[in-house]
Each structure stands twice: as structure tokens, then as C-alpha cells.
């Protein structure tokens, strides 16, 4: 019964994450070149700050840090069988 409850909670969290559009900013130079990068830890922190949903940074699947602006789909492993994808919008920092 506990496993079923955990799975249901994970599925609820997954559907909430799927609806998210997380906004982050990267510092850019005059030529549009970005400085720094967005890591899984940055994304986890932003998700918690912007939505109240807590995600462990180790559950965020990021092959390499994001070093450019634009819209990205980021996979999140919530539970053994439950995965989700959140939308991340990276804009230049003014």
C-alpha cells in the first residue's frame, strides 16, 4: 500500500512538473556571448523558488551545463518508474 501511495505522489509531482515553465537568466556580453552556465543545482533551486516543488539536483538529467539562452526541455527522474520533463526558459540577464 505504501508503494502505491509513493507512486501516486510521484505521478502527481510529475504532472505538476510537466506544467512548469522555469525562468532563469544567464549573464551575456555585448556580443551575446554567455558567461557562466546553468547546472542541475541551479535548476533544482529555481524550481523550488518558483513553484515550491522540491527536486533533488541528482534527479535532474542534464548531460552538460546549459551555456546558452533559449528554451530547453529538461528530464527529471522522480521515482523509479516515474519521469517528467520541465520547460526551462533561459533569457539574457540585462
N, C-alpha and C positions, 0 to 999 in steps of 0.2 A: 504494500500500500504506500509506503514511504517513497519507493522508487517512482510510482505513478504520480505522486504529488510533486516530486522533484522534476519529473519530465514535463508535467503540466506547467509548472513555474518557469521552466526553461523555455517552453514553447511560447508562453505569454511574454517573456522577456525578449524572445526572438522577434515576435511580431511588433513589439514596441520599438526595438532597434531598427527594424526594417523601415519604419516610418520616419526615422530621424534624418535630418539634414544638419550635419555638424559644420559650423563655420570656424575656420582657422585662418590665420594670416601668416605670411612669410615676408620678411623684410626684403625689399628689392632695390636694386640700384637704379640709376637714371636710365641705363640701357635695358632694364627689365631683368637683368641677371639676379637670381635669388641668392640670399645669404642664409646659411643655416639649413636646417631640414626639419621635417615633422616626423617624429618617431611614434612607435606604438604607445609609449608612455604619454606623449602629448595628446594622442587621440583619446586614450582612456580618461585622462584628466578632463579634456574638453567635453566628452560625453557626460561625465558626472556633473560638471558645472552647468552644462546647457540643458540637461534633461533629468538629472537626478538618478539616472541608471548607472549602477556601478559595474564596470567591466574590468577584469584583470588584464593588465597590459600583455600578459603572456597568451591570452586568448585571442588577441588581435593578430591576424595573419597579414604581415607586411614583409614582402620579400626584401625590400630595401627602403630606407627613409625617403619620404616624398620631398623632392627638391624643386618642385615647380608648381605654378599656380594652375587652377582648373578644378574640374570635378572628378572625383575618384570614387570607386566602389571598393569598400574595404570589408573583407570577410572577417567574421567573428565566430569563434567556436565557443558556444555557450555551455554545452553539455556533450557527453559522448556522442549522442545521436542528433543533436540539435545544432544547426549552424544558422547564421544570419548574415546579412550584408547591410552595412550602413553607408549612407552617402556622405562624402566629405567634400566640402567646397573650400578650396584654398584660394584666398584672394591676396593681392599685394598689400602690404602694410603701408599706409600713407605716411 
